[in-house]
Each structure stands twice: as C-alpha cells, then as structure tokens.
Amino acid sequence: MTILSSDPRLASARRLATGVLASLKEVFVGKDEIIDLLGVALAGGENLFLLGPPGTAKSALVQQLGRRIEGRVFDYLLTRFTEPNELFGPFDIRRLREGELVTNTEGMLPEASIVFLDELLNANSAILNSLLMVLNERVFRRGRETRRLPLLMVVGASNRLPEDDALSALFDRFLLRVRCDNVPEQRMLEVLDAGWKLDQGQATSNGTLSVQEIETVQSLVADVDLAGVRKLYVELVGKLRSAGIPVSDRRAVKLQKLIAASAILCGRQQADTTDMWVLRYIWDTEEQREVLAAIVNQAVEASPQDAFATSHPRARQAEGPNPEELARDMKRIGERLADPALAEAERAVLRDQLSLLAGRSQWIVNRQAREFLDDQAATLWQQIGVQP
C-alpha cells in the first residue's frame, strides 16, 4: 500500500495541484492533459514542448500559469532572424563605456521564472548554444559573464517537429512533448464562454503560489524514494528501446525527476508504477505516440489496485486509441517492409511495433474502424511472414 507522506513541504505541492492547476482547468476548456503536464514539468524543474497550430491557447496557458505562481514570464516568438539581444538583452552601454561587457537583462529571459518560446524550431545558430545552456544548466553565459538563472521551467512550442540535427539537439532538451490542438466542435460553446470571461478579466483563480514555494516543491523531488519502481522502470526503458523508441541514458536518468514529480503532486514521497504514466509523453515523432501508449499503459495498468487510490489523474485517464493514428502507423510499417534493403534487425523492431499496434486496435469502440485495422494488421503479418 502506498503511504501518503507527512512532510510539511508537501503542502505547497498540494496547493499547486488543487489550487493552481485546478483553476487553470476551469479557465481553459479541453486542456486538462496539457495543464497536468505543465504541472509535472514545473514540479520537476524540466521543460515541456507543445506541438500544434497557432491559436490553440499555448501562450495564454503559460501566461496564466505565471500569474498564479506570482512569477515573471518571458514570452517571445522566434524567427530565423532573432538575435541574442532580443532574448537576453543588449549590452549595458554605461558599463561598456567603462570597458566592461555586461548584459542589461532587465525584463528579459535571464530574469524570468517561466519562459515561453513560440516557434521554437526557428532558432538560428546565433542563439542556439545560449539556449542549450539555458535549457540544460539554467545558466546564461556571454563572454566572461556567467549567471545562474532563476528559471523554473521553459515551455517551447511549434507547429512542426525538427528536421535537422541542430534543432534535434534543442528539441531533445524538452523531456515532455504533447499535442495542443483546437478543441472539438462539440465543446465550442464552452470555449467561447470561457474565452470571453478570460478576455474580460472575469476568470478567477482558486489560489496562487510564490516562486519560493515552487522552489520548495522542486526541492522535494530529490527526496522521493524511487527504489520501489527502479527495476520496473529499467524493464520499461528496455521495452521502449526494443520497440525502436530511442531513450538515451541521459534522458532515462532525467525522466526519474518527472516520475518523482508525479508522486509529490499526489502527496507522496514514494514513487510507484502508476507514476510512470509520464513516459507516454517522451515521443520524438508522432508515429511513436501509439506505440508508446501501448507499452506504457501496459506497465501502469499492471500496478496493484490500491496504488490507484493515490495515483495521478493521468495514470487512469489514458486516451483511447486513435484509429487514424493507428492506420497511419500501420501504413508506415507497410512502407518500410516493402523496402528490399530492410535489415533483419529493423524487421524485428517493426514486428514488435505491429504487435503493439494490433493490440491497441482491439480497444477501439467503432466496429468498422476496428475491423479495418484488423485487416490491415493481417496483411502486414503476411508481409513479415509471421502468423498473427
């Protein structure tokens, strides 16, 4: 049985979950998943990437979160021509006259608690190294000048995924990734009402936290007991790698912080297998989302039933399989299998992925969609040369 901790520092974590995050969910319709991930990233001191088109409330979510933690938010839209001065500030002219190269960071990224970088993947080489240091080490360095940053979290957003190695390195610094799309049509009336109240300043908050309280929450991460999940976590990472989803040693180490963050948001200082739900959101490509969900959900659902009494809401609220994504993933597997130069090792990976996707398709409610996917899977099994 999971024991709730009595550590007094957990009071701030509870207020983050039941006050700050809950009030955001009341304001932003259909964004619960993203808000939960913002909370985990904030508690764990890590970064979150939002993938989606413009106009889906990405910036508004971050701005409203910043107001609820009484912290400074730096919000900037990157272009291919963005210069370092636009993010970090210009050189201090007065100090420059005295022969010192010192940056005037007033109101700029180095003084922010939360940073939102829209169109992140427009970052150019002039600012790339500085951004990597900010994301990795929470340090700003310019010439001889080095500053520790009061940064709690960086949120990046784009309507595309990286296509070259330089941007892939930047993208890799965002441990969690989630789609941010328009809300379904059936909830548009709710969106219009909530958006009107937000624009008119009528949206209310159930509470705020100070930056210092968030730092207290982040300090709790190091005190979470991970011993009970380490063996299963190692097995899960192995399964992900076998399915063709790259999880580097560095990412595997850092992801423990997010497992711990899930635990403290639930009032625990002892992680359990339900906290591994966060691994659903470590995909590099959209094609990996269904495969990840299949593997991670299997691990989470194997948790003892009493563990769900104190689990994170996301542990049990996994989205059902998306038929269109499953069909797209199966099509991709078929295209790879048609390659005459396909290596046997990759064929084995595709076989494992197909097995996972075929299992996910059985959970689709629509009979016609389920039967279509079953037919697709049967055809692919024949291509592989294995009986399903």
N, C-alpha and C positions, 0 to 999 in steps of 0.2 A: 504493500500500500504506500502511495506517495504521501509524505508528510509535509504539510504547509509549514514554512519557516516562520519563526517569530522574530527574526532580525528586524529591528525598528527601521532600518533603511528601506525595507520593502514598502513602507507607506507611500513613498514617492513613486515607486513603480506601480502601485495600485491606483494612485491618482492619475498617473499617465494613461493607464488602460481604461479606467472607469470614468474619468473626467475629460481629459484632453481628447483621446481618440474617440470616445463615445460621442462627444459633442460634434466632432468633425463628421461623423457618420450621419448625424441628424441634418447637417447642412448640405452635404454632398450626396445626392441620390445615386445609388448603384456603384459607389466607390469603396465599399467596405473592404474588399480584398486589398486594394492599394493602400488604404489607411492602416490596415493591420500590418502591412509590410513596412510602411513608414515608421510605425511604432517599433517594430523589431529592429529595423536598421538604426533608429535613433537610440534605442536602449543598448544596442550592441556596438555603437560607435562606428558603424560601417556605412557603405554608400549604396544607393538604390538607383536603378535605371528604369525609366518609363518609356515604353515603345508605343507610339500611337500618333494619330494625325493631330494637326492643330485644332484648338477649340474644344478640347476634352477636359478642361479644368486642371491641367497639370500644374501650371504656375499658381493658380488660385489655391490649390490644396496646400502647396508648400508655404505660401504667404499666410494662410490661416493657421497652419501649424506653428509657424514662427510667432504669431501673435499670442498663441496660447502658452508658449513657453517663455514669453517676455524676452525673446532674443532677437538680435539683428539678423535680417535676411538679406542676402545679396543675390539679386536676380538679374541674369544677363542672357541676351540672345547672341549666340556666337555666329559669326560669318567667317568666310575664308580669309577675310582681311582684318579680323580682330587682332589688335596689338596688345602686348603685355600691359601697357599703361591703362588700357580700358578695364582690365580686371584687377590689377594690383595697385594701380595709382601711379602718378607721374613722380619724377624726382623732385625733391623739395628744393625749389630754386634758391631759397635763402641759404640752406646748408651747402648747396652746390657752389655758391659764391665763396664759401669758406673752404672749398676744396674737398667736401665730403659728399659721397654718393649715397644719399639716404632717400628712401621712398616715402612720399606722403600718402599714407594708406587710409586717410580719413574717409569713411563711408564706402570703402572698397572691400574686396574679398577678404584680405587679411584680418579684418576686424569683425567679420560676420560669425554668427553662431551656426547658421544654416545657409548653405549655398545652393542655388538652383541655376543650372546651366542648360538653357534650352538650345536645341540643335547642337548638342554636344559634339557630334561627329563632324562638325565643320571646323573643329580645332585645327590650326595650322602648326607647322613646325616651330614657329616663333614662340608659341606659348605651351607647346606640348610637354616639354621637360619640366617646366614650372608646375603645370597642372599635375603631372605624375607625382611630383614630390609632395604637393598638397594632398593628393588622394592617398598616397602611401604612408607618409610620415607626419602629416599635419604640420609641415614646415614650409615657410616661404624663404627662398634664397635668391638673392640678386647681388652678384659680385661678392663683396666681402660681407654683405648684410645677410644675416640669418635670423629668422624669427619663428618662435613657436606660435602656432595659431590656436585661437580659442574655438576651433571648429568642432561642432558636434556631429555633423553629417553633411554629405554632399548628395544632391539629387540631380541626376542628368536625364535629359530627355531627347528623343529624336523620333522621326517617322521612318527611320531605316536602321539597319544593322551595319556594322563596319565591313568594309570590303578590302582593306589593305592592312598590312602588318602593323604599321604605326598606330592606326586607330584601334586595332585589335588590342594592343597593349593598354590603351586608355580604357577601352570597354572592359577589359579584364579586371580593372580596379573597382568595378561595381559588382559586388558579390551577388546581389539580388537583382533579378530582372522581372518585370511584369508588364503586361499589355495594359494600355489605357485607351479605351475606345469610347465611342459615343454610346450613350445609354439606350437600351432597346426602346422601340417606339411605344410599347405598352406602358412605359413609365414616364413618358414625356410630360404629362400633366404635373407629375411630382417635380420633375426637373425645372419646369417653368416657374412653379410656385416657390421652390427653394432658391432658384437663381434670382428671382425678383426680390426676395427678402434679403439675400446677400448683397445685391446691388444697392438696396435702400438702407443698408446698415441695420437691418432688423434681426439678423441672425444672432442668436445668443450663445454664450459659452457656459458650460457647466463648471468651469474652473480653469485656472492657469497654474503653471509651474514656473519657477525661476530656472535660469540656466544652471545655477548651482545645484538645484535639485536633480536636474537631468544628469549632471556630472556625478552625483551620488548614485543614481540608477546605473550609470555606466560602470562605476567602480564596483558594483555588485557582481558584474559578470565574472571577474576573476575569482570570486568566492563560490561560484556554483560548482557543485560536485558532479563531474561528468563520468565518474568511474562506472556507474551502472549502465551507461549506454556506449562506452568506447568500443567494446567488442562488436556489438551490432552495427555501430557506425562504420567500423573498418570493413565489415562484410558488405554494407550498403555501398560504400565507395567502390569496393571491388566489383559489385554488380553493375554499377554505373559505367565503370571503365570497360567492362566486358561488353556492354551494350553500345559501345562507341561514343560515350559521352566523356570527354576529357575532364578529369578532375586532378589538377596538379597537386603535388604535396603541399605547396604554399596555400592553395585555396582550401584544401582539406583541413589544414591547421586553422585557418581564419574562420571557416564555417562553424567551428566549435563555438565561437563567440555568439553566433546567431542562434544556435541551439540553446545556449545558456540564456540569451535574451528572452527567448520564448518562455523559458522556465520562470524567470523572475517576473515577467508580466502576468504570470498565473499565480504568483505568490509563493513560488517555490525556490529553494536554493539547491535543489537536487533535480537534475535533468532526467527525463525518462524518454522512452521511444516515441511517445506522441510528439515530442518537440522536434523530431526530425522532419516534420512537415515542411520546414523552411527549405529543404533541398528540392522541392518541386520548382523552385524559382531560380535555379542556377543554370538555365539553358543558355547556350551560345547561339543557337539558331531556332527558329520557330518549329522546325521539323523535329526538334528534340523534346518538345513540350509534352506530347502524349506518351512518349517512351519514358520520360522522367516521371510523369504522373503515375504510370503503371507500376514502376519499380518502387517509388517512394510510398505510394498508397499501400502497397502490399506490406511494407515494413511497418508502417504506422498502424494499420488495421490488425496486425498481429499482437499489438500491445494488450496487456491484461485489461479487462473491462473496468476495473476500479481506477485505472490510470486516467480514463476519460473524464472522471468526475472533476479532476483539477487540470484538464488539458486546455490548450489554447483553442479558441473557437475555430481556427483554420484546420486543426487536426481532424475534425469530423466533417467540416464543411467543404470537402473537396468538390470541385466542379465535376459534373458528369462528363463523359467523353464527348468530344465534339466530332460528329460524323464527318464534317467537311475536312477537318484536320486529319482524321484517321485515313480518309480516302486519299488525301494529298500525300501523306506519309507512305502509304502503300504504293502509290504511283511512283514515288521516288525510288522505293526499293526495287520495283519492277524495272525502272530505267537503269539502275546500277547492275541488276542481274543480267541485263541484256548486253553488257559490255564484255566482249570476248576476252579482254585482257584482265578481267577481275581476278584478283589474288584470292587464294583459298582462305586466308585469314580474314579478309573483308567479307567473303561469302558467309563465314561463320558468324560474324557480327550481324550481318543482315538477317540471318536465320534467327538469331536471338531477338532482334528487334521485331521481326514479323510475329514471333510467338507472343510477345508482349502486346503488340497492336491487336492481334486476333483475340486475345483475352479481353482487352478493353472493349472491343466491339460488342461483346456479349452483354454489356451493361447499357447499351443504347435502347431506349424505350420504343422508338419508332420502328415497327417491324420491317417496313420496306427498306429503310436505311440499313438496318441490321443485316437483312438478307443480302443486300447488295455488297456489303463489306465482307460477309462470309464468302460470297462468290469470288470476290477479289483475292481474299486470302487463299482460297483453294487453288486459284490459278497460280499464285506466287509459290505456293508449296510445290506445285508441279514443276515450276521453273527451277526451283532449288534442287528438286529430285528427292524430296522427303515427303512421306505420308503425314498429313496433319494429325 
